[in-house]
Amino acid sequence: MTPKTAEEIYQFDQCSVLIVDDDDFNHDVVSYFLDEIGIKTIFYGRDGIEGLELIELHRPDLVILDIVMPRLGGLDMLRELRARPGFSEIPVIVQTGNDSTESRDSMFAAGATDYVTKPLNVHEFQGRVKTHLKNLLLVKGLETRLDDIAREMRVAADLQRSMLPTSAVTEQIKSRYGVSIYSLFEPCSALGGDFFGLTPLTDQTFAFYLCDFAGHGVGAALNTVRLHTMVGRLPPPDPSNPAGYLAALNADLCVSLTNRHYATLLYGIVDVSAKTFTYSSAGAPSPLSIVGSRSEWLDSRGMPLGLVKSAVYDNHQIKFEPGSQLFLYSDAMTESETKSGTMFGPDAVSDIVMSAATTKSNNEILECIINTFTENAALPLDDDLTALHIVWQ
């Protein structure tokens, strides 16, 4: 296969050039030089006024501009062009017969990108044109690729959010079990490494979990897809043994995760007949249990998932009464900086949660917590923020 030339690679035939010059001979010479490097779309203007009109109409990729012209000269046209919104980046090569320092300074001060001296040297002229068009095509290619990536990221973000429990699922949990669940999922970029799920088990039990994969972005988001797939594939957990289910998840993740990726996760099971919350933790942030005006941090020690295949997890259980609350969150809340430069830490989070929990109605508490947190946080956050607020009716 014959190697492609630079012109074929950069596809100069897709570029358009505007020549602004009142001299017909210069028109013909410049056009011939442009045609030799594959440029087929060429517009002509005879003075600065026509040049500005053609730029507005055709938006050329490059302008070849003479200085001395009737009605509106080249430098005045250039100043006007650069003052118009949206036209500051069009490359303009000025033709000049005066190569003095003063002349060059005035051209660049007016907004010239480059200049060539008359009479034109064909190789120099074509080289400068190709250089500017190559830069332009590279930028356009990069912009197109970035647009494609942004579109793909939006699709991936929609997919990730579609895996989260819907409002219909949380309403089903509320009507079936008498437990209200309010949630927040805010990745710090288009895709996040946080994830949570709700699973009805029996007429009296349901499970929920909150997971935080190390990092964020595409890699962490792919891990949430892996977790979602595993949760759907594994047999339902024994309601009295979430630790066993956590061990099974860990064994699978130890096989599928690479590059020392890992996740913290809390998996809990609510039994509404026994009025118990049984949970197991893989190093997740400590949940905050709230009964009336009292709060208690729950034990959440445990080996993160995906590191040690033989890791063993513990079961913990608490009793709950109507009106009891539970707040779960990703570590962005405790590990983010405040506007004053300190870390929030557990005490500050507890104060925020308790203030909302004791003054707001159930459906307002989580919103109040997040609003207070973001009002005091140094934004933007550099980690994903996810929270669950659970209220026993």
C-alpha positions in Angstrom: 0.0 0.0 0.0 1.4 3.4 -1.0 1.8 5.6 2.1 -0.5 8.6 2.3 0.9 12.1 1.7 0.4 14.8 4.3 -2.2 16.4 2.1 -4.2 13.1 2.0 -3.9 12.6 5.7 -5.0 16.2 6.5 -7.6 16.3 3.7 -6.9 19.8 2.6 -9.6 19.4 -0.1 -12.1 19.7 2.8 -10.8 23.2 3.7 -12.0 26.5 2.4 -9.8 29.6 1.9 -10.8 33.2 1.4 -8.5 35.5 -0.7 -9.0 39.2 -0.1 -7.1 41.1 -2.7 -8.0 43.7 -5.3 -5.3 42.6 -7.7 -6.6 40.0 -10.3 -3.1 38.7 -10.9 -2.5 38.0 -7.2 -5.9 36.3 -7.1 -4.8 33.9 -9.9 -1.3 33.3 -8.4 -2.6 32.5 -4.9 -5.4 30.4 -6.2 -3.0 28.3 -8.3 -0.7 27.8 -5.3 -3.7 26.7 -3.2 -5.0 24.3 -5.9 -1.6 22.6 -6.0 -1.9 21.5 -2.4 -5.5 20.2 -2.9 -7.6 23.2 -1.8 -10.6 23.4 -4.0 -13.0 25.7 -2.2 -11.8 29.3 -2.7 -13.7 32.5 -2.2 -12.7 35.9 -3.4 -13.1 39.4 -2.0 -11.8 42.6 -3.6 -11.6 44.7 -0.4 -12.1 44.6 3.3 -15.8 45.2 3.2 -16.4 42.3 0.8 -14.0 40.2 2.9 -16.0 40.7 6.1 -19.2 39.9 4.2 -17.8 36.6 2.8 -16.4 35.6 6.2 -19.8 36.0 7.8 -21.4 34.1 4.9 -19.0 31.2 4.4 -16.9 31.0 7.6 -13.7 30.0 5.7 -10.9 27.9 7.4 -8.2 30.4 6.4 -7.9 34.0 5.1 -5.2 35.2 2.8 -5.3 39.0 3.2 -3.7 41.9 1.3 -3.0 45.1 3.1 -3.5 47.9 0.5 -7.1 47.8 -0.9 -9.9 50.3 -1.7 -12.7 51.1 0.6 -11.4 49.1 3.6 -7.8 48.1 3.9 -6.4 44.8 5.2 -5.4 45.9 8.7 -8.7 47.7 9.3 -10.6 44.7 8.1 -8.5 42.5 10.4 -9.2 44.7 13.4 -12.9 44.6 12.6 -12.8 40.8 12.2 -11.1 40.2 15.5 -13.6 42.5 17.3 -16.5 40.4 16.1 -17.7 37.6 18.4 -16.8 34.1 17.2 -14.2 35.1 14.6 -11.1 35.6 16.8 -9.7 32.1 16.0 -9.9 32.2 12.1 -6.2 32.1 11.0 -5.3 35.1 8.8 -2.1 35.2 6.7 -1.3 38.7 5.6 0.6 39.4 2.3 2.9 42.4 2.5 5.6 44.0 0.5 7.1 45.7 3.5 9.0 43.3 5.8 10.2 45.9 8.3 9.9 45.4 12.0 7.4 48.2 12.3 5.2 46.7 9.6 5.3 43.2 11.2 4.4 44.7 14.6 1.4 46.5 13.1 0.2 43.4 11.4 0.4 41.3 14.5 -1.1 44.0 16.6 -4.1 44.1 14.3 -4.6 40.3 14.8 -2.6 38.6 12.0 -1.8 35.0 12.5 1.1 34.9 10.1 2.5 36.9 7.1 4.3 36.2 3.8 6.2 38.7 1.8 5.7 39.7 -1.9 6.6 38.4 -4.4 5.4 35.1 -3.0 7.8 32.2 -2.7 5.7 29.2 -3.6 7.3 26.8 -1.2 7.2 29.2 1.7 3.7 30.2 1.0 2.4 26.7 0.6 4.3 25.6 3.7 2.7 28.3 5.9 -0.8 27.6 4.5 -0.4 23.8 5.2 0.9 24.5 8.7 -2.1 26.6 9.7 -4.6 24.2 8.0 -3.0 21.2 9.7 -3.4 22.9 13.1 -7.0 23.8 12.3 -7.8 20.2 11.2 -6.2 18.8 14.3 -8.3 21.1 16.5 -11.4 20.2 14.6 -10.6 16.5 14.9 -10.0 16.9 18.6 -13.3 18.8 19.0 -15.2 16.1 17.1 -13.6 13.4 19.2 -14.3 15.3 22.5 -18.0 15.7 21.3 -18.1 11.9 20.7 -16.6 11.2 24.1 -19.1 13.5 25.8 -22.0 11.9 24.0 -20.7 8.4 25.0 -20.3 9.6 28.5 -23.8 10.8 28.7 -25.1 7.5 27.4 -23.0 5.7 30.0 -24.2 8.0 32.8 -27.8 7.3 31.8 -27.1 3.6 31.8 -25.5 3.8 35.3 -28.4 5.8 36.7 -30.9 3.3 35.1 -29.4 0.6 37.3 -30.2 2.5 40.5 -33.6 1.8 42.3 -36.4 3.8 40.7 -38.9 5.9 42.7 -41.4 3.1 41.9 -39.2 0.6 43.7 -38.8 2.8 46.8 -42.6 3.4 46.8 -43.1 -0.4 46.7 -40.7 -0.8 49.7 -42.7 1.8 51.6 -46.1 0.3 50.9 -45.0 -3.3 51.4 -42.8 -2.9 54.5 -43.7 0.4 56.0 -40.2 1.8 55.5 -39.4 5.1 53.7 -36.1 5.3 51.8 -34.8 8.6 50.4 -31.6 8.6 48.3 -29.0 10.9 46.6 -26.5 9.9 43.9 -24.2 12.7 42.7 -21.0 11.6 40.9 -18.2 14.2 40.9 -17.8 13.6 37.1 -20.1 12.2 34.5 -19.6 8.7 35.8 -19.2 7.6 39.4 -17.9 4.7 41.5 -20.7 4.9 44.1 -23.7 2.6 43.8 -26.7 1.4 45.9 -29.5 -1.1 45.6 -32.8 -2.3 47.1 -34.0 -5.9 46.9 -37.3 -7.3 48.3 -36.6 -10.7 49.8 -39.7 -12.1 51.5 -43.0 -10.6 52.7 -41.2 -9.5 55.9 -37.7 -8.8 54.7 -35.8 -6.7 52.2 -32.2 -5.9 51.6 -30.3 -2.8 50.7 -26.6 -1.9 50.1 -24.4 1.1 49.5 -21.1 0.6 47.7 -18.2 2.9 47.0 -15.5 1.7 44.6 -12.1 3.3 44.9 -11.7 6.2 42.4 -14.3 7.6 40.1 -14.8 8.0 36.4 -15.0 5.3 33.8 -13.0 2.6 35.6 -15.0 2.9 38.8 -18.3 3.1 36.9 -17.5 -0.2 35.1 -17.0 -1.8 38.5 -20.5 -0.7 39.5 -21.8 -2.5 36.5 -19.9 -5.6 37.6 -21.4 -5.4 41.1 -24.9 -4.9 39.7 -24.5 -8.0 37.6 -23.2 -10.1 40.5 -26.0 -9.0 42.8 -28.5 -10.1 40.1 -26.7 -13.4 39.6 -26.0 -14.6 43.2 -28.8 -16.5 45.1 -30.8 -14.3 47.6 -29.1 -13.9 50.9 -30.1 -15.7 54.1 -31.9 -12.9 56.0 -30.0 -13.7 59.1 -26.6 -13.8 57.5 -25.7 -10.8 55.3 -22.1 -11.5 56.2 -22.3 -14.7 54.1 -23.6 -12.8 51.2 -20.9 -10.2 51.5 -18.3 -13.0 51.5 -19.8 -14.3 48.2 -19.6 -10.9 46.6 -16.1 -10.5 47.8 -15.0 -13.8 46.3 -16.5 -12.8 42.9 -15.0 -9.3 43.0 -11.5 -10.7 43.9 -11.6 -12.6 40.5 -13.1 -9.8 38.4 -11.4 -6.7 39.7 -7.9 -5.8 38.5 -5.1 -3.4 39.3 -5.9 -3.6 43.1 -9.3 -2.0 42.7 -11.5 -2.5 45.7 -14.8 -1.3 47.2 -16.3 -0.5 50.6 -19.8 -1.8 51.0 -22.5 -2.1 53.7 -25.1 -4.8 53.1 -28.2 -4.7 55.4 -31.4 -6.7 55.8 -34.5 -5.3 57.4 -37.0 -7.7 59.1 -40.2 -5.7 59.7 -41.8 -8.5 61.7 -38.8 -8.9 64.1 -38.1 -5.2 64.0 -34.4 -5.8 63.3 -31.8 -4.4 61.1 -29.0 -7.0 60.4 -26.0 -5.8 58.5 -22.5 -6.6 57.5 -19.8 -4.2 56.5 -16.7 -4.3 54.2 -15.1 -1.1 55.6 -18.0 1.2 54.7 -18.4 4.5 56.5 -20.2 4.0 59.8 -24.0 4.4 59.5 -25.7 6.7 61.9 -28.6 5.3 63.8 -31.1 7.8 65.1 -33.8 7.2 67.8 -35.6 10.3 68.9 -32.9 12.9 69.8 -30.2 10.2 70.3 -27.7 9.0 67.7 -25.2 6.2 67.6 -22.5 5.4 65.1 -22.8 1.7 64.1 -19.8 -0.7 63.8 -18.7 -0.8 60.2 -15.3 -2.5 60.4 -14.4 -5.1 57.8 -12.0 -5.8 54.9 -12.9 -3.9 51.7 -14.2 -6.1 48.9 -11.9 -7.3 46.1 -8.6 -7.5 48.1 -8.5 -10.8 50.0 -10.6 -13.7 48.7 -10.7 -15.5 52.0 -11.9 -12.4 54.0 -14.4 -13.1 56.7 -17.2 -10.7 57.6 -19.2 -10.2 60.8 -23.0 -9.8 61.3 -24.3 -7.0 63.4 -27.9 -6.4 64.5 -29.9 -3.6 66.0 -33.6 -3.2 67.0 -35.7 -0.5 65.6 -39.0 1.1 66.6 -41.4 3.3 64.6 -39.7 6.6 63.9 -36.2 5.2 64.0 -33.9 6.5 61.3 -30.7 5.3 59.7 -28.3 7.5 57.6 -25.8 5.9 55.2 -23.4 7.8 53.1 -20.2 7.6 51.0 -17.0 8.9 52.5 -17.2 12.1 50.4 -19.2 13.5 53.3 -16.6 12.9 56.1 -13.5 13.3 53.9 -14.4 16.5 52.0 -12.9 19.9 53.0 -15.0 22.7 54.4 -14.7 26.2 53.0 -12.4 27.0 55.9 -10.0 24.3 54.8 -10.7 21.7 57.5 -12.1 18.2 57.0 -15.7 17.6 57.8 -15.1 14.4 59.8 -17.8 12.3 61.6 -18.6 14.9 64.3 -19.6 17.6 61.7 -21.6 15.1 59.7 -23.4 13.9 62.8 -24.3 17.5 63.7 -25.7 18.2 60.3 -27.7 14.9 60.2 -29.1 15.4 63.8 -30.1 19.0 63.1 -32.1 17.9 60.1 -33.5 14.7 61.7 -34.9 16.5 64.7 -36.3 19.6 62.9 -37.6 18.5 59.5 -40.3 16.2 58.3 -39.2 12.8 57.0 -39.3 13.7 53.3 -37.3 16.9 53.9 -34.4 15.5 56.0 -32.1 14.2 53.3 -32.5 17.4 51.2 -31.7 19.5 54.3 -28.6 17.4 55.1 -27.2 17.7 51.6 -28.0 21.4 51.3 -26.3 22.1 54.6 -23.3 20.0 53.6 -22.8 21.6 50.2 -23.3 25.1 51.7 -20.3 24.5 53.9 -18.2 22.3 51.6 -15.3 23.5 49.4 -16.8 22.9 45.9 -16.5 21.2 43.6 -16.2 17.9 45.5 -13.4 15.6 44.3 -15.3 12.4 45.1 -18.7 10.9 44.4 -21.5 11.7 46.9 -24.2 9.1 47.7 -26.5 9.0 50.7 -29.5 6.9 51.9 -31.9 8.0 54.6 -34.1 5.3 56.0 -37.1 5.9 58.2 -39.2 3.2 59.9 -42.9 4.2 60.0 
